[in-house]
Amino acid sequence: MLKNTRNRINARLKMLYDMMPECDCMGDVGTDHGFLPIYCVINGKCKSAVASDLREGPLKIAQKNILLHHCEKQIQTRLCSGLKEYRAQECDVIVIAGMGGLTICNILAEWLDQSAQEKYFPGNILFLLQPNTAEQELREFLWEHFFQIQDECAVQDGSHVYAGIKGHFTKEKELYTKVECYTGKVMCRRLAENDVIYYKALYQKYRNVLAGLTAKREPDEECLQNIEFYRHLLVEIERMINRRC
């Protein structure tokens, strides 16, 4: 995919690359075939990288790709689940992508517990998160665990629209609303072209959810509350889209 060029990388990974500042070392959790750390090293975004995956097969392919691009001195590979084999302060930037938002929550929860046991505060590490599902659950988890979201952006890659979340852990808890768990706080203020595409996809998704709820013949109290919330959510998303158009 990358051989003989500095420009060939898919849109989903390119978004993560663009969100990343220059750093000494980046970690790529769930690296799959190692394309992102290779691209970062080749283009001078980072001096070194750690590429990890819990599956042996993809990690072996990543190792072959690393050798193919002569990056074996700059990129280490690790077979591990989440951040279990990462050392404290080893990486300046950690990318967790290519998985569901709930899986990312579990990885971060385990890592926060480990950091607490080691009496290490992770506030100097920048995280780039890119869930392929459950963005709202991930945002809520982050805010509940004193995470400050510095930036968010979206990109369409194939038929899927991905949201990228950039930020770090702090010692202060940020206030948020239920609607903001779905929409975020940053994209809705900036509303770049890809952000609007994200919100249009979000609108369609929850319009379908609302249609399913309203089709129930005997809705219970919880269902009625959800109907009220999703109607409110759709109004807010539509307002964001119209503000950009």
C-alpha positions in Angstrom: 0.0 0.0 0.0 2.7 2.5 0.9 5.8 1.3 -1.1 7.5 4.0 -3.1 5.2 6.9 -2.1 4.6 9.3 0.7 1.0 9.9 -0.2 -0.8 6.6 -0.5 -2.9 6.1 2.7 -6.6 5.8 3.1 -8.8 8.7 4.2 -9.5 7.3 7.6 -5.8 7.0 8.5 -4.9 10.2 6.8 -7.3 12.0 9.2 -5.4 10.6 12.2 -2.1 11.6 10.6 -3.3 15.2 10.0 -4.6 15.4 13.6 -1.2 14.3 15.1 1.4 16.8 16.1 5.1 16.1 15.5 6.4 13.9 18.3 9.3 11.7 19.5 7.3 8.5 19.7 3.7 7.5 18.8 1.9 4.3 19.7 -0.7 2.7 17.4 -3.1 0.4 19.3 -4.8 -2.1 16.9 -2.2 -1.3 14.2 -3.5 -4.0 11.9 -1.0 -3.9 9.0 1.1 -1.1 10.5 0.3 1.4 7.8 -0.1 4.4 10.1 3.2 4.2 12.0 5.0 3.5 8.8 3.5 6.6 7.2 4.3 8.7 10.3 7.9 7.6 10.3 8.5 7.9 6.6 7.0 11.5 6.5 8.8 12.6 9.7 5.8 13.0 11.9 7.5 11.0 14.6 11.0 9.7 15.3 9.9 6.3 16.5 6.7 4.3 17.0 5.2 1.3 18.7 2.8 -0.8 16.7 0.7 -3.2 18.7 -2.1 -5.6 17.9 -3.8 -8.4 19.9 -3.9 -10.7 16.8 -0.7 -12.5 15.7 -1.6 -12.6 12.0 -2.1 -8.9 11.4 1.0 -8.1 13.5 3.1 -10.4 11.3 1.9 -8.6 8.3 2.8 -5.3 10.0 6.3 -6.6 10.7 6.7 -7.5 7.0 5.5 -4.1 5.9 7.9 -2.4 8.4 10.8 -4.3 6.9 9.6 -3.6 3.4 9.8 0.1 4.1 13.1 -0.1 6.1 11.5 1.2 9.3 12.6 -1.7 11.6 15.0 0.6 13.5 12.3 3.1 14.2 9.2 0.9 14.8 8.8 -1.7 17.5 6.0 -4.3 17.3 4.1 -5.8 20.3 1.6 -8.6 20.5 -0.7 -7.4 23.3 -4.3 -6.4 24.2 -4.8 -2.6 24.4 -2.1 -0.7 26.3 -1.0 -3.6 28.5 2.6 -3.8 27.2 3.1 0.0 26.9 5.4 1.6 29.5 4.5 4.9 31.3 5.7 7.9 29.4 6.9 5.8 26.5 4.8 7.5 23.9 3.9 11.2 23.4 0.9 10.3 21.2 -1.2 7.2 21.4 -3.7 6.3 18.6 -6.5 3.9 19.3 -8.5 3.3 16.1 -10.2 0.7 14.0 -12.5 -0.7 16.7 -15.7 0.1 18.4 -16.1 2.9 20.9 -16.9 0.5 23.8 -13.7 -1.4 23.1 -11.8 1.8 23.3 -13.5 2.6 26.6 -12.4 -0.8 28.0 -8.8 -0.2 26.9 -8.7 3.2 28.5 -10.4 2.0 31.7 -7.8 -0.8 32.1 -5.0 1.7 31.4 -6.3 4.2 33.8 -6.4 1.6 36.5 -2.9 0.5 35.8 -1.7 4.1 35.8 -3.4 4.7 39.2 -1.7 1.6 40.6 1.7 2.9 39.4 0.8 6.3 40.8 1.4 7.8 37.4 -0.8 10.6 36.0 -1.1 10.4 32.2 -1.9 14.0 31.5 1.1 14.6 29.2 0.0 12.0 26.7 -2.1 13.1 23.7 -4.7 10.6 22.6 -6.2 10.3 19.1 -9.3 8.1 19.1 -11.3 7.0 16.1 -14.2 4.7 17.0 -16.1 3.0 14.2 -19.2 2.7 16.4 -20.6 4.0 19.7 -19.1 7.5 19.6 -21.7 8.8 22.1 -20.7 6.1 24.7 -17.0 7.0 24.2 -17.5 10.7 24.6 -19.5 10.1 27.8 -16.8 7.8 29.2 -14.1 10.4 28.4 -15.9 13.2 30.1 -16.7 11.1 33.1 -13.0 10.2 33.4 -11.7 13.8 33.3 -10.7 13.8 29.6 -10.5 17.1 27.8 -11.5 16.9 24.1 -9.4 19.5 22.3 -10.5 18.7 18.8 -12.8 16.6 16.7 -13.2 16.1 13.0 -14.8 13.7 10.6 -13.9 12.0 7.4 -15.8 9.8 4.9 -13.9 6.6 3.9 -16.0 4.4 1.6 -19.5 4.2 2.9 -18.6 5.0 6.5 -18.1 8.4 8.1 -15.6 8.4 11.0 -15.2 10.8 13.8 -11.7 11.5 15.3 -11.3 12.7 18.9 -8.2 14.4 20.1 -7.4 15.2 23.7 -5.8 14.3 27.0 -6.7 13.4 30.6 -6.8 16.2 33.1 -7.6 16.6 36.8 -10.8 18.5 36.2 -14.1 17.1 35.1 -15.8 18.8 32.2 -19.6 19.5 32.2 -21.6 18.0 29.3 -25.1 17.3 28.2 -26.7 14.1 26.8 -27.0 15.7 23.4 -23.3 16.6 23.4 -22.4 12.9 23.9 -24.0 12.4 20.4 -22.8 15.6 18.7 -19.6 16.5 20.4 -18.7 20.0 21.4 -16.1 21.0 18.7 -17.4 19.8 15.3 -20.7 21.5 15.8 -19.0 24.9 16.2 -16.6 24.5 13.3 -18.8 22.6 10.8 -16.3 21.9 8.0 -17.5 20.0 4.9 -16.7 16.6 6.3 -18.3 17.5 9.7 -21.6 18.3 7.9 -21.4 14.9 6.2 -21.0 13.3 9.6 -24.0 15.1 11.0 -26.1 14.2 8.0 -25.2 10.5 8.6 -26.0 10.9 12.3 -29.3 12.5 11.5 -30.3 9.6 9.2 -29.2 7.1 11.8 -31.3 8.5 14.6 -34.3 9.3 12.4 -34.4 5.5 11.7 -34.1 4.8 15.5 -36.9 7.2 16.2 -39.1 5.6 13.5 -38.5 2.2 15.1 -39.5 3.5 18.5 -42.7 5.3 17.3 -43.8 2.2 15.5 -44.3 0.3 18.7 -47.9 -0.3 19.5 -47.7 -0.2 23.3 -44.6 1.8 24.2 -43.5 1.8 27.9 -42.3 4.8 29.8 -38.7 4.3 28.9 -39.7 4.1 25.2 -41.6 7.3 25.5 -38.7 9.1 27.1 -36.4 7.9 24.3 -38.9 9.1 21.7 -38.8 12.6 23.3 -35.0 12.6 23.5 -34.4 11.5 19.9 -36.9 14.1 18.6 -34.9 16.8 20.5 -31.6 15.4 19.3 -32.8 15.5 15.6 -33.9 19.1 16.0 -30.4 20.0 17.3 -28.6 18.1 14.6 -30.8 19.7 11.9 -30.1 23.1 13.3 -26.3 22.4 13.1 -26.6 21.2 9.4 -28.7 24.3 8.5 -26.3 26.6 10.1 -23.6 25.4 7.7 -25.8 25.3 4.6 
